[in-house]
Amino acid sequence: MNDLELLKTTCENLKEHFDTVHIFATRMNDEQATEETINCQYGSGNWCARYGQIHNWLVRQEEITREDARKD
């Protein structure tokens, strides 16, 4: 099973329990001697809801990072 098929299968399994699902995954490219990272993503459900959730997560992570930097 290739990367995208694995993400699709996992996404559809999760979709049975959730309204929207979006999976981001990375791994090192084992087929080459380089340190190249392979990025994969797949989602299902309302695109606007997924986009909003991802956006809110990013904003919150940036806030946490800024708070931690001020503490140091």
CYANA upper distance limits for C-alpha pairs under 8 A (distance plus 0.5 A):
  1 MET  CA      5 GLU  CA      6.60
  1 MET  CA      6 LEU  CA      6.80
  2 ASN  CA      6 LEU  CA      6.75
  3 ASP  CA      7 LEU  CA      6.84
  3 ASP  CA     40 CYS  CA      7.68
  4 LEU  CA      8 LYS  CA      6.58
  4 LEU  CA     40 CYS  CA      7.40
  4 LEU  CA     41 GLN  CA      8.09
  4 LEU  CA     42 TYR  CA      7.91
  5 GLU  CA      9 THR  CA      6.59
  6 LEU  CA     10 THR  CA      6.62
  7 LEU  CA     11 CYS  CA      6.36
  7 LEU  CA     23 ILE  CA      7.56
  7 LEU  CA     41 GLN  CA      7.72
  7 LEU  CA     42 TYR  CA      6.69
  8 LYS  CA     12 GLU  CA      6.57
  8 LYS  CA     42 TYR  CA      6.93
  8 LYS  CA     43 GLY  CA      8.28
  9 THR  CA     13 ASN  CA      6.72
 10 THR  CA     14 LEU  CA      6.75
 11 CYS  CA     15 LYS  CA      6.48
 11 CYS  CA     21 VAL  CA      6.77
 11 CYS  CA     22 HIS  CA      7.64
 11 CYS  CA     23 ILE  CA      7.61
 11 CYS  CA     42 TYR  CA      7.83
 11 CYS  CA     43 GLY  CA      7.20
 11 CYS  CA     44 SER  CA      7.43
 12 GLU  CA     16 GLU  CA      7.16
 12 GLU  CA     44 SER  CA      7.96
 13 ASN  CA     17 HIS  CA      8.26
 14 LEU  CA     18 PHE  CA      6.78
 14 LEU  CA     21 VAL  CA      7.49
 15 LYS  CA     19 ASP  CA      6.82
 15 LYS  CA     20 THR  CA      6.98
 15 LYS  CA     21 VAL  CA      6.78
 15 LYS  CA     44 SER  CA      7.72
 15 LYS  CA     45 GLY  CA      8.32
 19 ASP  CA     45 GLY  CA      6.65
 19 ASP  CA     46 ASN  CA      8.23
 20 THR  CA     43 GLY  CA      8.08
 20 THR  CA     44 SER  CA      6.28
 20 THR  CA     45 GLY  CA      4.89
 20 THR  CA     46 ASN  CA      6.70
 20 THR  CA     49 ALA  CA      7.76
 20 THR  CA     50 ARG  CA      6.96
 21 VAL  CA     43 GLY  CA      5.96
 21 VAL  CA     44 SER  CA      5.89
 21 VAL  CA     45 GLY  CA      7.01
 21 VAL  CA     50 ARG  CA      7.62
 22 HIS  CA     41 GLN  CA      7.75
 22 HIS  CA     42 TYR  CA      6.25
 22 HIS  CA     43 GLY  CA      4.42
 22 HIS  CA     44 SER  CA      6.85
 22 HIS  CA     50 ARG  CA      7.26
 23 ILE  CA     41 GLN  CA      5.96
 23 ILE  CA     42 TYR  CA      5.97
 23 ILE  CA     43 GLY  CA      6.63
 24 PHE  CA     39 ASN  CA      7.98
 24 PHE  CA     40 CYS  CA      6.43
 24 PHE  CA     41 GLN  CA      4.94
 24 PHE  CA     42 TYR  CA      7.37
 25 ALA  CA     39 ASN  CA      6.46
 25 ALA  CA     40 CYS  CA      5.73
 25 ALA  CA     41 GLN  CA      6.70
 26 THR  CA     37 THR  CA      7.00
 26 THR  CA     38 ILE  CA      5.97
 26 THR  CA     39 ASN  CA      5.07
 26 THR  CA     40 CYS  CA      6.68
 27 ARG  CA     37 THR  CA      6.11
 27 ARG  CA     38 ILE  CA      5.89
 27 ARG  CA     39 ASN  CA      7.40
 28 MET  CA     35 GLU  CA      7.05
 28 MET  CA     36 GLU  CA      6.47
 28 MET  CA     37 THR  CA      5.07
 28 MET  CA     38 ILE  CA      6.49
 29 ASN  CA     34 THR  CA      7.95
 29 ASN  CA     35 GLU  CA      7.48
 29 ASN  CA     36 GLU  CA      6.19
 29 ASN  CA     37 THR  CA      6.33
 29 ASN  CA     38 ILE  CA      6.54
 32 GLN  CA     36 GLU  CA      8.46
 45 GLY  CA     49 ALA  CA      8.48
 45 GLY  CA     50 ARG  CA      8.07
 46 ASN  CA     50 ARG  CA      6.89
 47 TRP  CA     51 TYR  CA      6.55
 48 CYS  CA     52 GLY  CA      6.51
 49 ALA  CA     53 GLN  CA      6.64
 50 ARG  CA     54 ILE  CA      6.68
 51 TYR  CA     55 HIS  CA      6.53
 52 GLY  CA     56 ASN  CA      6.56
 53 GLN  CA     57 TRP  CA      6.65
 54 ILE  CA     58 LEU  CA      6.72
 55 HIS  CA     59 VAL  CA      6.73
 56 ASN  CA     60 ARG  CA      6.65
 57 TRP  CA     61 GLN  CA      6.61
 58 LEU  CA     62 GLU  CA      6.68
 59 VAL  CA     63 GLU  CA      6.81
 60 ARG  CA     64 ILE  CA      6.73
 61 GLN  CA     65 THR  CA      6.62
 62 GLU  CA     66 ARG  CA      6.69
 63 GLU  CA     67 GLU  CA      6.64
 64 ILE  CA     68 ASP  CA      6.62
 65 THR  CA     69 ALA  CA      6.66
 66 ARG  CA     70 ARG  CA      6.78
 67 GLU  CA     71 LYS  CA      6.90
 68 ASP  CA     72 ASP  CA      7.03
